[in-house]
Amino acid sequence: MYIGTLIYTWLNGSKVGTDEFGNRYYRARKGKLYGRERRWVLFKDKVEASRVPAEWHAWLHHTTDQPLSQGA
């Protein structure tokens, strides 16, 4: 986890949830980037995109408004 991302998360992030791997998912508290809210993940261990479950991947890429594991 990069220190810059961690600081940005403390200042601007609103936690949405956690997956079975311990990764934490956030959205921006306010403001949008290019008409979309900003969404990101803080990985528990090594940064490895393949450890993002499908429902969270869909949420991160704006395919769904709510993660499928939280009853969209």
MDTraj code that builds the backbone (N, CA, C; nanometers):
import mdtraj as md
import numpy as np

residues = "MET TYR ILE GLY THR LEU ILE TYR THR TRP LEU ASN GLY SER LYS VAL GLY THR ASP GLU PHE GLY ASN ARG TYR TYR ARG ALA ARG LYS GLY LYS LEU TYR GLY ARG GLU ARG ARG TRP VAL LEU PHE LYS ASP LYS VAL GLU ALA SER ARG VAL PRO ALA GLU TRP HIS ALA TRP LEU HIS HIS THR THR ASP GLN PRO LEU SER GLN GLY ALA".split()
xyz = np.array([
    [0.0853, -0.1158, 0.0000],
    [0.0000, 0.0000, 0.0000],
    [0.0905, 0.1228, 0.0000],
    [0.0651, 0.2113, -0.0908],
    [0.1431, 0.3335, -0.0987],
    [0.0936, 0.4338, 0.0038],
    [0.1863, 0.5068, 0.0621],
    [0.1522, 0.6034, 0.1661],
    [0.0604, 0.7127, 0.1109],
    [0.0803, 0.7528, -0.0138],
    [-0.0053, 0.8550, -0.0751],
    [-0.1500, 0.8098, -0.0849],
    [-0.1700, 0.6860, -0.1233],
    [-0.3052, 0.6319, -0.1332],
    [-0.3698, 0.6214, 0.0044],
    [-0.2918, 0.5832, 0.1028],
    [-0.3432, 0.5729, 0.2383],
    [-0.3860, 0.7101, 0.2912],
    [-0.3051, 0.8111, 0.2687],
    [-0.3396, 0.9475, 0.3120],
    [-0.4625, 0.9970, 0.2373],
    [-0.4682, 0.9745, 0.1051],
    [-0.5847, 1.0153, 0.0265],
    [-0.7103, 0.9471, 0.0804],
    [-0.6979, 0.8202, 0.1156],
    [-0.8121, 0.7451, 0.1681],
    [-0.8594, 0.8036, 0.3002],
    [-0.7676, 0.8365, 0.3900],
    [-0.8051, 0.8967, 0.5188],
    [-0.8784, 1.0286, 0.4985],
    [-0.8334, 1.1076, 0.4026],
    [-0.8910, 1.2405, 0.3812],
    [-1.0194, 1.2381, 0.2998],
    [-1.0293, 1.1491, 0.2016],
    [-1.1384, 1.1554, 0.1046],
    [-1.2248, 1.0311, 0.0936],
    [-1.1859, 0.9222, 0.1581],
    [-1.2549, 0.7952, 0.1359],
    [-1.3675, 0.7654, 0.2325],
    [-1.4649, 0.6946, 0.1801],
    [-1.5761, 0.6431, 0.2587],
    [-1.5784, 0.4917, 0.2350],
    [-1.5612, 0.4144, 0.3409],
    [-1.5515, 0.2691, 0.3265],
    [-1.6850, 0.2099, 0.2843],
    [-1.6780, 0.1220, 0.1839],
    [-1.7969, 0.0554, 0.1311],
    [-1.8066, -0.0866, 0.1852],
    [-1.6925, -0.1547, 0.1953],
    [-1.6962, -0.2914, 0.2449],
    [-1.5613, -0.3588, 0.2388],
    [-1.5620, -0.4866, 0.2756],
    [-1.4417, -0.5689, 0.2793],
    [-1.4745, -0.7041, 0.2170],
    [-1.3779, -0.7618, 0.1471],
    [-1.4021, -0.8939, 0.0880],
    [-1.3407, -1.0043, 0.1735],
    [-1.3523, -1.1283, 0.1260],
    [-1.3042, -1.2429, 0.2037],
    [-1.1523, -1.2484, 0.2154],
    [-1.0806, -1.1714, 0.1346],
    [-0.9348, -1.1671, 0.1413],
    [-0.8846, -1.0576, 0.2354],
    [-0.9741, -0.9759, 0.2879],
    [-0.9356, -0.8669, 0.3758],
    [-0.9104, -0.7357, 0.3038],
    [-0.9327, -0.7320, 0.1719],
    [-0.9182, -0.6080, 0.0958],
    [-1.0318, -0.5137, 0.1331],
    [-1.0021, -0.3842, 0.1419],
    [-1.1039, -0.2853, 0.1788],
    [-1.1356, -0.1975, 0.0584],
    [-1.2637, -0.1691, 0.0380],
    [-1.3104, -0.0947, -0.0789],
    [-1.3676, 0.0392, -0.0359],
    [-1.3339, 0.1427, -0.1133],
    [-1.3710, 0.2800, -0.0793],
    [-1.4295, 0.3514, -0.1986],
    [-1.5061, 0.4566, -0.1684],
    [-1.5542, 0.5508, -0.2700],
    [-1.5257, 0.6899, -0.2175],
    [-1.5183, 0.7860, -0.3088],
    [-1.4928, 0.9245, -0.2703],
    [-1.6139, 0.9787, -0.1959],
    [-1.5888, 1.0528, -0.0879],
    [-1.6986, 1.1112, -0.0106],
    [-1.7773, 1.2127, -0.0915],
    [-1.7068, 1.2891, -0.1727],
    [-1.7740, 1.3898, -0.2550],
    [-1.6958, 1.4091, -0.3834],
    [-1.7632, 1.4652, -0.4790],
    [-1.6982, 1.4936, -0.6060],
    [-1.6909, 1.3720, -0.6967],
    [-1.6845, 1.4005, -0.8247],
    [-1.6772, 1.2949, -0.9242],
    [-1.5645, 1.3275, -1.0208],
    [-1.5082, 1.2251, -1.0788],
    [-1.4033, 1.2392, -1.1772],
    [-1.4611, 1.1998, -1.3118],
    [-1.4688, 1.2954, -1.4032],
    [-1.5255, 1.2716, -1.5369],
    [-1.6678, 1.2186, -1.5284],
    [-1.7470, 1.2722, -1.4370],
    [-1.8871, 1.2351, -1.4260],
    [-1.9143, 1.1068, -1.3483],
    [-1.8106, 1.0425, -1.2946],
    [-1.8274, 0.9189, -1.2182],
    [-1.7622, 0.9342, -1.0824],
    [-1.8211, 0.8660, -0.9827],
    [-1.7565, 0.8690, -0.8518],
    [-1.6288, 0.7862, -0.8579],
    [-1.5333, 0.8247, -0.7789],
    [-1.4066, 0.7528, -0.7744],
    [-1.4179, 0.6358, -0.6769],
    [-1.3699, 0.5190, -0.7194],
    [-1.3732, 0.3980, -0.6370],
    [-1.2364, 0.3333, -0.6396],
    [-1.1949, 0.2766, -0.5251],
    [-1.0644, 0.2117, -0.5199],
    [-1.0607, 0.1059, -0.4116],
    [-0.9532, 0.0280, -0.4154],
    [-0.9339, -0.0820, -0.3202],
    [-0.7982, -0.0653, -0.2526],
    [-0.7934, -0.0968, -0.1232],
    [-0.6684, -0.1066, -0.0494],
    [-0.6491, -0.2544, -0.0204],
    [-0.5451, -0.3109, -0.0792],
    [-0.5182, -0.4532, -0.0635],
    [-0.4620, -0.4824, 0.0746],
    [-0.4998, -0.5958, 0.1299],
    [-0.4515, -0.6342, 0.2622],
    [-0.3032, -0.6676, 0.2583],
    [-0.2632, -0.7478, 0.1616],
    [-0.1236, -0.7894, 0.1510],
    [-0.0652, -0.7331, 0.0216],
    [-0.0057, -0.8201, -0.0547],
    [0.0557, -0.7816, -0.1814],
    [-0.0510, -0.7324, -0.2796],
    [-0.0178, -0.6265, -0.3523],
    [-0.1098, -0.5738, -0.4535],
    [-0.1175, -0.6756, -0.5666],
    [-0.2338, -0.7378, -0.5794],
    [-0.2543, -0.8427, -0.6785],
    [-0.3982, -0.8352, -0.7269],
    [-0.4176, -0.7840, -0.8471],
    [-0.5517, -0.7619, -0.9009],
    [-0.6336, -0.8908, -0.9106],
    [-0.5683, -1.0041, -0.9247],
    [-0.6429, -1.1299, -0.9361],
    [-0.7083, -1.1694, -0.8037],
    [-0.6758, -1.0995, -0.6949],
    [-0.7372, -1.1289, -0.5649],
    [-0.8571, -1.0394, -0.5369],
    [-0.9132, -0.9781, -0.6412],
    [-1.0362, -0.8990, -0.6290],
    [-1.1502, -0.9877, -0.6794],
    [-1.2458, -1.0219, -0.5919],
    [-1.3584, -1.1064, -0.6340],
    [-1.4410, -1.0395, -0.7442],
    [-1.5100, -1.1209, -0.8218],
    [-1.5857, -1.0723, -0.9377],
    [-1.6864, -0.9640, -0.9015],
    [-1.7571, -0.9804, -0.7879],
    [-1.8590, -0.8800, -0.7521],
    [-1.7950, -0.7456, -0.7203],
    [-1.6786, -0.7473, -0.6596],
    [-1.6090, -0.6214, -0.6302],
    [-1.5455, -0.5641, -0.7562],
    [-1.4979, -0.6486, -0.8451],
    [-1.4427, -0.6014, -0.9724],
    [-1.5500, -0.5267, -1.0502],
    [-1.6703, -0.5827, -1.0552],
    [-1.7809, -0.5172, -1.1250],
    [-1.8121, -0.3820, -1.0617],
    [-1.8098, -0.3748, -0.9309],
    [-1.8364, -0.2482, -0.8618],
    [-1.7263, -0.1464, -0.8894],
    [-1.6009, -0.1885, -0.8808],
    [-1.4890, -0.0975, -0.9058],
    [-1.4936, -0.0366, -1.0456],
    [-1.5417, -0.1139, -1.1428],
    [-1.5454, -0.0691, -1.2816],
    [-1.6817, -0.0142, -1.3231],
    [-1.7636, 0.0221, -1.2246],
    [-1.8933, 0.0875, -1.2469],
    [-1.9905, 0.0032, -1.3291],
    [-1.9770, -0.1293, -1.3241],
    [-2.0731, -0.2173, -1.3899],
    [-2.1997, -0.2284, -1.3054],
    [-2.1837, -0.2238, -1.1731],
    [-2.2966, -0.2243, -1.0801],
    [-2.2832, -0.1067, -0.9843],
    [-2.3967, -0.0623, -0.9315],
    [-2.3946, 0.0474, -0.8339],
    [-2.3600, -0.0008, -0.6938],
    [-2.3966, -0.1245, -0.6615],
    [-2.3675, -0.1846, -0.5321],
    [-2.2926, -0.3145, -0.5557],
    [-2.1989, -0.3505, -0.4707],
    [-2.1337, -0.4809, -0.4849],
    [-2.2380, -0.5935, -0.4778],
    [-2.2244, -0.6934, -0.5619],
    [-2.3239, -0.8011, -0.5670],
    [-2.3354, -0.8750, -0.4352],
    [-2.2277, -0.8773, -0.3569],
    [-2.2323, -0.9476, -0.2280],
    [-2.3147, -0.8725, -0.1238],
    [-2.3512, -0.7460, -0.1524],
    [-2.4284, -0.6682, -0.0572],
    [-2.5739, -0.6498, -0.1017],
    [-2.6187, -0.7336, -0.1931],
    [-2.7588, -0.7299, -0.2346],
    [-2.7936, -0.6071, -0.3145],
    [-2.7439, -0.6017, -0.4372],
    [-2.7643, -0.4859, -0.5259],
    [-2.9067, -0.4494, -0.5476],
])
top = md.Topology()
chain = top.add_chain()
for i, resn in enumerate(residues, 1):
    res = top.add_residue(resn, chain, resSeq=i)
    for name in ("N", "CA", "C"):
        top.add_atom(name, md.element.get_by_symbol(name[0]), res)
traj = md.Trajectory(xyz[None], top)
